[in-house]
Amino acid sequence: MATTKKNTAEPAPKTAKTPAPRQMPTQAAAPVKSAAEIKAAAVLEAAANQARSALQLQMKQWEEAVQLFSQKQFGAAQARFAEAATGPAAHIADKARSYAQICARKTGGAEVNLQTADDHFNYGVERLNARDMDVARRHLDRALAMEPNGEHILFTLALCCGLSGDGAGACENLKRAIALEPRNKILARQDPEFSALAQQLPALRALLAPENVDSFQA
């Protein structure tokens, strides 16, 4: 009896699925600025540049005025202080106005009439520059009593204390002046008398150390 072979069909190979193409993430197109936005940005940049230039000019006028004052050229110093008083930094403008008044008294020979905190401050500065330390400190103390948060008074009183040999008073008053107006730290570092005192007083040197100086941008 003949036997028939059972045909067993081989299973067809499975067709590999073609992976779908990966889609690359698309970056969002940068928004196109309108003409008004571009103009506004240009105006803001120009204003910032103008403010920086004005601050630099004020600092230059202040430094020149201080140098003239130290040389006892009070007429020229008064003009420079008056210019610095119109600058954008209020803490420099206030000091410049005070020194301009001192220069005016020195050149005009006006009588001393001390009634306000500014009067005592200005006279104290005048006596400080004459190295009449006791009188200077007395009037600066009077000015501070009348204007307890006068950072410019504290700044000058700190210098007076230091030059008088009171290192603790110098550090304490300067610390308070900086707390009220942080830029006083930079002004103190730029002041040759404070720099000289810092070499003698470790606490003052630490207070004015470069790493502790905040950077300011106009």
C-alpha positions in Angstrom: 0.0 0.0 0.0 1.5 3.1 -1.1 1.9 5.9 1.4 1.5 9.5 0.4 3.8 12.1 1.9 2.0 14.8 3.7 3.2 18.1 2.3 4.0 20.4 5.2 4.3 23.9 4.0 7.1 26.0 5.5 5.7 29.0 7.3 6.4 32.2 5.4 9.0 34.4 7.1 7.5 37.4 8.8 8.1 40.7 7.2 10.1 43.0 9.4 8.2 46.2 10.0 10.0 49.3 8.8 10.4 51.7 11.7 8.7 55.0 11.3 11.2 57.8 10.6 12.2 59.8 13.7 11.0 63.3 13.6 13.6 65.8 14.7 12.3 68.3 17.2 11.6 71.5 15.6 12.9 74.7 17.2 10.4 77.4 17.6 11.1 80.3 15.4 12.3 83.4 17.2 9.5 85.9 17.4 9.9 88.7 14.9 10.1 92.0 16.7 8.0 94.8 15.5 9.5 98.1 14.4 8.0 99.7 17.6 9.7 97.1 19.8 13.1 97.6 18.1 12.8 101.3 18.5 11.8 101.0 22.2 14.9 98.7 22.8 17.1 101.2 21.1 15.7 104.1 23.2 16.3 102.1 26.4 19.9 101.2 25.4 20.6 104.8 24.6 19.2 106.0 28.0 21.3 103.4 29.8 24.4 104.6 28.0 23.6 108.2 28.8 23.1 107.4 32.5 26.5 105.6 32.7 28.2 108.5 31.0 26.5 111.0 33.4 27.6 109.0 36.4 31.2 108.8 35.2 31.3 112.5 34.5 29.9 113.2 38.0 32.6 111.0 39.6 35.3 112.8 37.6 34.0 116.2 38.6 33.9 115.1 42.3 37.4 113.8 42.2 38.7 117.0 40.6 36.8 119.1 43.1 38.3 117.2 46.1 41.8 117.6 44.6 41.3 121.4 44.2 39.8 121.7 47.7 42.9 119.9 49.2 45.1 122.4 47.3 43.1 125.2 48.8 41.9 126.4 45.4 38.5 127.1 46.8 37.1 129.2 43.9 37.8 126.5 41.3 36.8 123.7 43.7 33.4 125.4 44.3 32.7 125.4 40.6 33.6 121.7 40.3 31.5 120.8 43.4 28.6 122.8 41.9 28.9 120.7 38.7 29.0 117.4 40.6 25.9 118.5 42.6 23.9 118.3 39.4 24.9 114.6 38.7 22.6 111.6 39.0 24.1 110.0 42.1 22.3 111.6 45.0 24.9 110.7 47.7 27.6 112.4 45.7 25.4 115.4 44.9 24.6 116.0 48.5 28.2 116.0 49.6 29.1 118.2 46.6 26.5 120.8 47.7 27.9 120.8 51.2 31.4 121.3 50.1 30.4 124.0 47.6 28.9 126.0 50.5 32.2 125.6 52.4 34.1 126.9 49.4 31.7 129.9 49.1 32.3 130.8 52.8 36.0 130.6 52.4 36.1 132.7 49.3 33.4 135.2 50.5 34.4 135.5 54.1 30.8 135.0 55.3 30.2 135.0 59.0 29.5 131.6 60.7 25.9 131.2 61.7 25.3 127.7 62.8 21.6 126.8 63.1 20.9 123.6 61.1 22.5 120.2 60.8 24.0 121.3 57.4 25.5 124.4 59.1 27.2 122.3 61.8 28.3 119.7 59.2 29.8 122.3 56.9 31.7 124.0 59.7 32.8 120.7 61.0 34.3 119.8 57.6 35.9 123.2 57.5 37.6 122.6 60.9 38.5 119.1 59.9 40.4 120.3 56.9 42.1 122.8 59.2 43.0 119.9 61.4 41.1 121.5 64.3 40.0 118.0 65.4 38.2 118.8 68.7 36.1 121.6 67.2 35.4 119.5 64.1 34.2 116.5 66.0 32.0 118.7 68.3 30.2 120.2 65.3 29.9 116.9 63.5 28.4 115.4 66.6 25.9 118.3 66.8 25.0 117.7 63.1 24.5 114.0 63.7 22.3 114.7 66.7 20.1 116.9 64.5 20.1 114.4 61.6 20.7 110.9 63.0 20.5 109.2 59.6 22.8 111.6 57.8 25.1 109.2 56.0 27.3 112.0 54.8 27.7 113.2 58.4 28.6 109.7 59.6 31.1 109.3 56.7 32.9 112.5 57.7 32.7 111.8 61.4 34.3 108.4 60.8 37.2 110.2 59.1 37.4 112.7 61.9 37.5 109.9 64.5 40.2 108.1 62.6 42.4 111.1 62.3 41.9 111.9 66.0 43.1 108.4 67.0 39.7 106.9 67.7 39.8 103.8 65.6 36.7 102.2 67.1 34.7 105.4 66.4 36.0 105.5 62.9 34.9 101.9 62.2 31.5 102.2 63.9 30.6 105.5 62.1 31.8 104.3 58.7 29.9 101.0 59.1 26.7 103.0 59.8 27.4 105.3 56.9 27.8 102.2 54.6 24.6 100.6 55.9 22.7 103.8 55.0 24.4 104.3 51.7 26.5 101.3 50.4 28.4 103.4 47.9 30.1 105.1 50.8 32.4 102.0 50.9 33.6 102.8 47.4 34.1 106.5 48.3 36.1 105.5 51.4 38.3 103.2 49.4 39.0 106.0 46.9 39.8 108.5 49.7 43.5 108.8 50.3 43.0 109.6 54.0 40.8 106.6 54.6 43.3 104.5 52.7 46.1 105.6 55.0 43.9 104.9 58.1 43.1 101.5 56.8 46.8 100.6 56.8 46.9 101.4 60.5 43.6 100.0 61.6 42.9 96.3 60.9 39.2 96.6 61.6 38.9 99.4 59.1 41.0 97.6 56.6 38.7 94.5 56.9 35.6 96.8 56.4 37.1 98.2 53.2 38.5 95.0 51.8 38.1 94.6 48.0 36.1 91.3 48.3 33.6 93.1 50.4 33.0 95.9 48.0 29.7 95.6 46.1 29.8 96.4 42.4 27.4 99.0 41.2 26.1 99.5 37.7 24.5 102.5 36.5 
